[in-house]
Every structure is written in C-alpha cells, then in structure tokens.
C-alpha cells in the first residue's frame, strides 16, 4: 500500500508531533492510541516520510505532507523507502523459521520482532536487527509497529531495551487500539498521543479525496456506521457489511420483538466464514483464522451499531433503553471472548442467546 498524500483532520495530534518528533527536541518513541480506522497508521506513515527526508522544510512540516519530488520523497511515495519499516503480524508468513510461518496470526511473534527490528538469535537463526544498522540513506530510520497490542510480554520486554537506548536517528511508533495492553515500562519510554474520530466536515473532506466505488445508499450507510473512522468506511464497503445487515436485520427485528430466530447464529457464522475464505484467497500473507477474527469483530460492531440506533429511537422508553444497554454490554463480552480466541461458533451462539435474553427482558447469561 502506497503512503497517503495527506492526513485529514487530527489537528491537535499534528500540532503535538510538530512540537515533538518534528522539532529540535525530538523524542525517539511514541504510542499512537485510539479507535480503529481513524488514521493512526496513516499519520504514522506521513510522519515517517517527513522524518526520513533530509530536504523536509518548515512548510512541509506545517502542511504535514512529505515531499514528492525529492530523492527520499520519490521512494517514500512509491512505498519502497528502505529506511521505513512497517512491522505487522503478517510478516510471520515471511519468516525463515517454519514454525513461525505456520503459526496462526494471533500475535506479533518474538521471531518477527528480532528479524524486523532488534536482531538476535531464534531457533538457530541469527538476525542482524535493522534498528542497529546504519540508515541506507544515512539520515534516519523509522519503525512503525502496527497492532502493537499483539506484542506479548516477552516481545515487549525485548523491545524495551531498544526503547531505553535507541540507536541514533532511529524512531519508533507503536500503533494500537489498546494502549492499556502495553507494559507500564513501555509507556514510560514513549510519548503517548491519543487519536479521536473525524468530525462530519473532515469525513466529507476525506471522502472527496478518497473516492470509493459503492452504491450511494451503501456508502451513506457505511459513513453512518463508521462514526468518524475512515478506515471503517473502507472495511464496511470491502466486506459488504451493508449486505450483512440486510441479511441479519430481519432476524434482529425478531429479537427486538421478543422472539428467538433459530437461524441467527448460523447466519452470523455464514457471513464470517465467507468473508474469511475470501480474504485468505485474496492475500497469501493472511490466515483464515485471522481474517475470521477480523470479520467477527466487524459483525459484532455492526450489530452494536444497529442496537445504538435503536437506543436513540427509544430515548422516551426507559425500560427499552435498559434492555438495549444490557444487549450492548453483551456485545462487549462477546468481543472479549473473540479476542481471547474462544471458539467462534460457540461465541456467536452464546451471543445470539444472550441478546435474546436481554431484548426479551430477561437476564443475560
């Protein structure tokens, strides 16, 4: 994926970064935290482009846009800059260690961290560690660790020493939706930046600069569903969430009326299974399990969106509001189960049952 041409919104964040990384008092390590899809990784990559280019001017910093015509800018915008390192869980698929390649993509393995960042020996494989190698262009290096919450305690502790004593002109950006999952010692070595969602005008600007091929009614629904997160708009269109909603809403309506639709959990499993299979075929670096977890998360989020819309409509009915609030709590519990790798079919069957209990007025299990 090529770097974005501009970062829309997040003026407070950009001001913090201008005073921090892009100043003479630059800090080497940052944690970008906030909701999914709001532009954390997009901002991290744009920041990297500004850091890596020795020709970056104050005007570029103010615009928060990497140069396009400089030698560094050409490589950056082509997505081939050798001093920009994007670390993701999918890199496990490129590991020289067979056991790492064959693992399910639930974490960023220690072997990936050693190979892509800090170096060391794993299973008789020695890695130099790009963080400790001189920049190819002699200016700086930037490491972006996406989904940093997937670093386990061992990996975080290994990374800690590098964050404590970073190599010269080397920067680290940990991007995460769950900053609380990072060790306190990691937090103590990093500057935190909290991202929020985009407002309505910023979302309109984003749509203008990032046209999406979709039916107008599907795009309008996706924008409402995303609630200020551009990445969620893209995910909703790519996954066909509007079609999921059309398939599931009749069953959810039965729940709202106190009846239990027997096919609900089967239908939820069907859309997730189809999505996971398609993702695995489209990208050799992904795994069906990882794609299934992502699709299940989107499914739960979509149901939550439908419940929240009902909650707004039911503001004058306190008893109804309480039942809907209980149902939303059930969704939070389901998300925790999904994150802890509980069997998906069991988790969705339990979700369907608990939603029925809540919306029918009984206690959830």
C-alpha positions in Angstrom: 0.0 0.0 0.0 1.4 3.4 -1.0 1.6 6.1 1.6 -1.3 8.6 1.6 -1.0 12.0 0.1 -2.5 13.9 3.0 -3.6 13.4 6.6 -7.1 14.8 7.1 -8.2 16.0 10.5 -6.3 15.3 13.7 -5.1 18.9 14.0 -4.3 18.5 17.8 -2.2 15.4 17.1 -0.3 17.1 14.2 0.5 20.0 16.5 1.8 17.7 19.1 4.0 15.9 16.6 5.3 19.2 15.1 6.4 20.2 18.6 7.8 16.7 19.4 9.2 14.5 16.7 9.5 17.3 14.1 11.4 19.7 16.3 14.9 20.1 17.6 13.7 18.4 20.8 12.6 15.2 19.0 11.7 12.1 21.1 12.5 8.7 19.7 9.5 6.6 20.7 5.7 7.2 20.5 2.5 5.4 21.2 -0.4 6.3 18.8 -3.6 5.1 20.5 -7.2 5.4 19.6 -10.2 3.8 17.9 -9.7 1.5 14.9 -9.7 3.1 11.5 -9.3 6.8 12.5 -6.0 7.3 10.8 -3.3 6.3 13.4 -1.2 4.3 10.9 -1.8 6.9 8.1 -0.5 9.6 10.4 2.5 7.5 11.4 3.5 6.9 7.8 3.2 10.5 6.9 5.3 11.4 9.9 7.9 8.9 8.9 8.1 10.5 5.4 8.8 13.9 7.0 11.4 12.4 9.3 13.2 10.4 6.7 13.7 13.2 4.2 16.7 15.5 4.8 15.0 18.0 2.4 11.9 18.4 4.6 11.2 22.1 5.0 9.2 24.0 7.7 6.5 24.4 5.1 6.3 20.6 4.7 6.1 20.2 8.4 3.3 22.8 8.7 1.4 21.1 5.9 2.2 17.7 7.4 2.9 16.3 4.0 6.1 14.6 2.8 7.8 15.9 -0.2 7.1 14.2 -3.5 10.0 15.4 -5.7 13.0 14.8 -3.5 15.0 11.6 -3.7 13.6 10.4 -0.4 10.1 11.5 -1.3 10.1 9.5 -4.5 11.0 6.4 -2.7 8.5 7.1 0.1 5.6 7.7 -2.1 6.4 4.6 -4.1 6.3 2.6 -0.9 9.9 1.5 -1.3 11.9 3.6 1.1 14.5 1.3 2.7 14.6 3.2 6.0 10.9 2.9 6.7 10.0 -0.4 8.4 6.3 -1.3 8.9 6.1 -4.3 11.3 2.8 -6.3 11.2 1.7 -9.7 12.3 1.5 -10.8 8.7 5.4 -10.7 8.4 5.3 -14.0 10.3 4.5 -15.5 6.9 7.9 -14.4 5.6 9.9 -15.8 8.5 12.7 -18.2 7.6 11.6 -20.3 10.6 8.9 -22.8 9.6 7.2 -22.9 13.0 6.7 -19.2 12.9 5.4 -19.2 9.3 2.8 -21.9 10.2 1.5 -20.2 13.4 -1.9 -18.6 13.5 -1.7 -14.8 13.2 -2.8 -14.1 16.8 0.3 -12.2 17.9 3.5 -10.5 16.6 5.9 -13.3 17.4 9.3 -12.6 19.0 11.0 -14.0 15.9 9.3 -11.3 13.8 10.4 -8.6 16.3 14.0 -9.9 16.2 14.1 -10.2 12.4 12.4 -6.9 11.6 13.6 -4.7 14.4 16.0 -5.6 17.2 18.1 -8.6 16.0 19.2 -11.7 17.9 19.0 -15.4 17.6 15.8 -17.5 17.3 15.8 -21.3 16.6 19.5 -21.1 15.4 18.6 -18.2 13.0 20.7 -15.1 13.7 19.2 -11.7 12.7 21.2 -8.5 12.4 18.4 -6.2 13.5 17.6 -3.3 11.2 17.3 -0.9 14.1 21.1 -1.3 14.7 22.1 -1.0 11.0 23.1 2.4 9.6 20.3 4.0 7.6 20.6 3.2 3.9 20.3 6.9 3.1 22.4 8.0 6.1 19.7 10.2 7.6 17.2 8.3 9.8 15.2 5.2 10.3 11.5 4.8 11.4 9.9 1.6 12.7 6.1 1.5 12.8 4.7 -1.4 14.7 1.1 -1.8 13.8 -1.4 -3.5 16.1 1.3 -3.2 18.9 -1.2 -4.7 21.3 -0.3 -8.1 19.7 3.2 -7.9 21.1 3.3 -10.3 24.0 5.1 -9.6 27.3 8.3 -11.3 26.2 8.4 -9.3 23.0 7.6 -6.1 24.8 10.4 -6.7 27.3 12.8 -7.4 24.5 11.8 -4.2 22.7 12.2 -2.2 26.0 16.0 -2.2 25.9 16.0 -0.7 22.4 13.5 2.0 23.5 15.6 2.8 26.6 18.8 3.2 24.5 17.7 3.8 20.9 20.3 3.9 18.1 21.0 7.4 16.8 18.4 8.9 14.5 16.1 6.0 15.0 12.4 6.4 15.7 9.7 4.0 16.9 5.9 4.4 16.6 3.7 1.8 18.3 0.2 2.0 16.8 -2.6 0.4 18.9 -6.3 0.4 19.6 -5.5 -0.8 23.1 -2.7 1.2 24.8 -3.6 -0.4 28.1 -2.2 -3.7 26.7 1.3 -2.3 26.6 3.5 -2.7 29.7 3.9 0.3 32.0 7.7 0.1 31.3 6.9 0.6 27.6 4.6 3.5 28.4 7.4 5.1 30.5 9.8 5.1 27.5 7.2 6.5 25.0 5.3 9.7 24.4 1.6 8.9 24.1 -0.7 10.5 21.5 -4.4 9.9 21.7 -6.4 10.0 18.4 -10.1 10.7 18.2 -12.6 10.3 15.3 -13.1 12.8 12.5 -16.0 15.2 12.6 -18.6 15.4 9.8 -16.8 18.1 7.7 -13.5 16.1 8.0 -15.2 12.9 6.9 -16.7 14.8 3.9 -13.2 16.0 3.0 -11.8 12.5 3.4 -14.5 11.1 1.0 -13.7 13.9 -1.5 -10.0 12.9 -1.6 -10.6 9.2 -1.3 -13.5 8.3 -3.7 -15.0 4.9 -3.0 -16.7 2.8 -5.6 -20.0 1.8 -4.0 -23.8 2.3 -4.4 -24.8 5.6 -2.9 -27.1 4.1 -0.3 -24.4 1.6 0.7 -21.8 4.4 1.1 -24.2 6.6 3.1 -24.8 3.6 5.4 -21.1 2.9 5.7 -20.4 6.5 6.7 -23.0 6.5 9.4 -21.8 3.1 10.6 -18.2 4.2 10.7 -18.9 7.2 13.1 -15.9 9.2 12.1 -13.4 6.4 11.3 -12.4 6.5 7.6 -10.8 3.0 7.8 -14.1 1.6 9.0 -15.8 3.0 5.9 -13.4 1.2 3.7 -13.7 -2.0 5.7 -17.5 -1.8 5.6 -17.5 -1.4 1.8 -14.9 -4.1 1.1 -16.6 -6.6 3.4 -20.1 -5.8 2.1 -21.4 -5.1 5.6 -24.5 -3.5 4.2 -25.4 -6.8 2.7 -24.7 -8.5 6.1 -27.0 -6.0 7.7 -29.8 -6.7 5.2 -29.4 -10.4 5.8 -29.4 -10.1 9.6 -31.8 -7.2 10.4 -35.0 -9.3 9.9 -33.6 -11.8 12.5 -32.5 -8.9 14.8 -36.0 -7.5 14.5 -37.4 -10.8 15.8 -35.1 -10.4 18.8 -36.4 -6.9 19.4 -40.0 -8.3 19.4 -39.1 -10.9 22.0 -38.8 -13.9 19.6 -35.7 -16.0 19.0 -34.8 -16.6 15.4 -33.4 -20.1 15.2 -31.1 -19.4 12.3 -29.4 -16.3 13.7 -26.1 -17.9 14.9 -25.9 -20.0 11.7 -26.3 -16.9 9.5 -23.7 -15.0 11.5 -21.3 -17.9 11.1 -22.1 -18.0 7.4 -21.1 -14.4 6.6 -18.0 -14.6 8.7 -16.9 -17.9 7.1 -17.4 -16.5 3.6 -15.5 -13.3 4.5 -12.6 -15.3 6.0 -12.4 -17.6 3.0 -12.4 -14.7 0.5 -9.7 -12.8 2.5 -7.4 -15.9 2.6 -7.7 -16.3 -1.2 -7.1 -12.6 -1.8 -3.9 -12.3 0.3 -1.4 -15.1 0.7 0.1 -13.4 3.8 -3.1 -13.6 5.8 -4.6 -16.6 7.6 -8.2 -17.7 7.6 -8.3 -17.6 11.3 -7.0 -14.0 11.5 -9.5 -13.0 8.7 -12.3 -14.7 10.7 -11.4 -12.8 13.8 -11.5 -9.6 11.9 -14.8 -10.4 10.2 -16.3 -11.5 13.5 -15.2 -8.2 15.1 -16.9 -6.3 12.3 -20.0 -8.4 12.6 -20.3 -7.6 16.4 -19.6 -3.9 15.6 -22.4 -3.9 13.0 -24.9 -5.4 15.5 -23.7 -2.8 18.0 -24.4 0.0 15.5 -27.9 -1.3 15.0 -28.5 -1.5 18.7 -27.2 2.0 19.3 -29.6 3.4 16.6 -32.5 1.6 18.4 -31.3 3.1 21.6 -31.5 6.7 20.2 -35.0 5.9 18.9 -36.1 4.6 22.3 -35.0 7.5 24.4 -38.5 8.0 25.8 -38.9 4.4 26.9 -36.6 3.8 29.9 -37.3 0.1 30.2 -36.5 -0.4 26.5 -33.3 1.7 26.9 -32.2 -0.5 29.8 -32.7 -3.7 27.7 -30.8 -2.2 24.8 -28.0 -1.1 27.2 -27.8 -4.7 28.6 -27.6 -6.0 25.0 -24.7 -3.6 24.3 -22.9 -5.0 27.4 -23.4 -8.5 25.9 -21.6 -7.3 22.8 -18.6 -6.1 24.8 -18.4 -9.5 26.5 -18.5 -11.2 23.0 -15.6 -9.0 21.8 -13.6 -10.1 24.8 -14.3 -13.7 24.0 -13.3 -13.2 20.4 -10.1 -11.6 21.4 -9.3 -14.5 23.8 -9.7 -17.0 20.9 -12.9 -18.7 22.2 -14.4 -21.0 19.5 -16.2 -18.7 17.1 -19.3 -20.8 16.6 -19.7 -21.1 20.3 -19.1 -17.4 20.9 -21.7 -16.4 18.3 -24.2 -19.0 19.5 -23.8 -17.6 23.0 -24.1 -14.0 21.7 -27.4 -14.8 19.9 -28.8 -16.4 23.1 -27.7 -13.6 25.3 -29.1 -10.9 23.0 -32.4 -12.7 23.1 -32.5 -12.8 26.9 -31.6 -9.1 27.1 -34.0 -7.8 24.5 -36.8 -10.1 25.7 -36.4 -8.6 29.2 -34.6 -11.4 31.0 -31.1 -11.5 32.5 -28.2 -12.4 30.2 -26.1 -15.5 30.9 
